[in-house]
Amino acid sequence: MIVTYYRIHFMNGEVLNVCEGREDEDCADLIDRFYEALPEGVLQIGQEDMPQYFIPVDNILYISRIPEDCAE
């Protein structure tokens, strides 16, 4: 499993640190899903067996990856 850490920057200035696991490199990561989402859509973050977030896309300013050695 590939674990990637992200910072989600919201329009109101808040920042949320999240991590997400993927089974392989071919799965779309969070940033890809963000760019493909409709403005009125909801972005689902997380896995079925872990905590999940459901965030309206129009509340997100941008998403950045956190280098793995800085994620803690």
Backbone hydrogen bonds in HBPLUS format (Angstrom, degrees):
<---DONOR---> <-ACCEPTOR-->    atom                        ^
c    i                          cat <-CA-CA->   ^        H-A-AA   ^      H-
h    n   atom  resd res      DA  || num        DHA   H-A  angle D-A-AA Bond
n    s   type  num  typ     dist DA aas  dist angle  dist       angle   num
A0002-ILE N   A0022-ARG O   2.76 MM  20  5.11 167.0  1.77 159.4 161.5     1
A0022-ARG N   A0002-ILE O   2.73 MM  20  5.11 148.7  1.83 142.1 153.0     2
A0004-THR N   A0020-GLU O   2.94 MM  16  5.52 166.0  1.96 152.1 154.6     3
A0020-GLU N   A0004-THR O   2.93 MM  16  5.52 153.3  2.00 152.0 160.7     4
A0066-ILE N   A0005-TYR O   2.81 MM  61  5.24 166.5  1.83 134.7 134.2     5
A0006-TYR N   A0018-VAL O   2.78 MM  12  5.35 169.2  1.79 164.5 165.1     6
A0018-VAL N   A0006-TYR O   3.00 MM  12  5.35 159.6  2.05 140.9 147.3     7
A0007-ARG N   A0064-SER O   2.77 MM  57  5.26 152.8  1.85 153.2 160.1     8
A0064-SER N   A0007-ARG O   2.92 MM  57  5.26 162.9  1.95 150.1 155.6     9
A0008-ILE N   A0016-LEU O   2.80 MM   8  5.09 168.3  1.82 148.5 151.9    10
A0016-LEU N   A0008-ILE O   2.93 MM   8  5.09 157.2  1.98 140.6 147.9    11
A0009-HIS N   A0062-TYR O   2.87 MM  53  5.37 167.8  1.89 173.6 177.0    12
A0061-LEU N   A0009-HIS O   2.73 MM  52  5.53 154.3  1.79 146.4 154.7    13
A0062-TYR N   A0009-HIS O   3.29 MM  53  5.37 154.8  2.36 134.6 141.0    14
A0010-PHE N   A0014-GLU O   2.91 MM   4  5.38 178.9  1.91 166.6 166.6    15
A0013-GLY N   A0010-PHE O   3.10 MM   3  5.48 164.3  2.13 116.4 118.8    16
A0011-MET N   A0059-ASN O   2.96 MM  48  5.64 156.3  2.02 148.6 150.9    17
A0027-CYS N   A0024-ASP O   3.37 MM   3  5.97 161.8  2.41 114.3 118.7    18
A0033-ARG N   A0029-ASP O   3.01 MM   4  6.32 162.7  2.04 157.6 162.7    19
A0034-PHE N   A0030-LEU O   2.90 MM   4  6.10 146.5  2.02 144.9 154.6    20
A0035-TYR N   A0031-ILE O   3.07 MM   4  6.35 161.0  2.11 151.1 154.3    21
A0036-GLU N   A0032-ASP O   3.07 MM   4  6.28 141.7  2.23 143.7 154.5    22
A0037-ALA N   A0033-ARG O   3.02 MM   4  5.98 124.3  2.34 137.8 150.1    23
A0037-ALA N   A0034-PHE O   3.33 MM   3  5.26 143.4  2.48  95.8 105.8    24
A0041-GLY N   A0038-LEU O   2.86 MM   3  4.97 161.7  1.89 114.4 119.1    25
A0057-VAL N   A0041-GLY O   2.93 MM  16  5.63 170.6  1.94 143.1 146.3    26
A0043-LEU N   A0055-ILE O   2.73 MM  12  5.15 166.4  1.74 153.5 148.6    27
A0055-ILE N   A0043-LEU O   2.92 MM  12  5.15 166.4  1.94 148.1 148.3    28
A0045-ILE N   A0053-TYR O   2.88 MM   8  5.07 162.6  1.91 149.5 153.4    29
A0053-TYR N   A0045-ILE O   2.88 MM   8  5.07 155.7  1.94 144.1 151.6    30
A0050-MET N   A0047-GLN O   3.14 MM   3  5.24 166.3  2.16 111.7 114.4    31
A0059-ASN N   A0056-PRO O   3.06 MM   3  5.66 164.0  2.09 117.8 122.9    32
A0060-ILE N   A0057-VAL O   3.07 MM   3  5.51 164.3  2.10 116.9 122.0    33
A0070-CYS N   A0067-PRO O   2.86 MM   3  5.42 156.0  1.92 119.5 127.7    34
A0071-ALA N   A0068-GLU O   3.42 MM   3  5.22 164.3  2.44 100.8 105.3    35
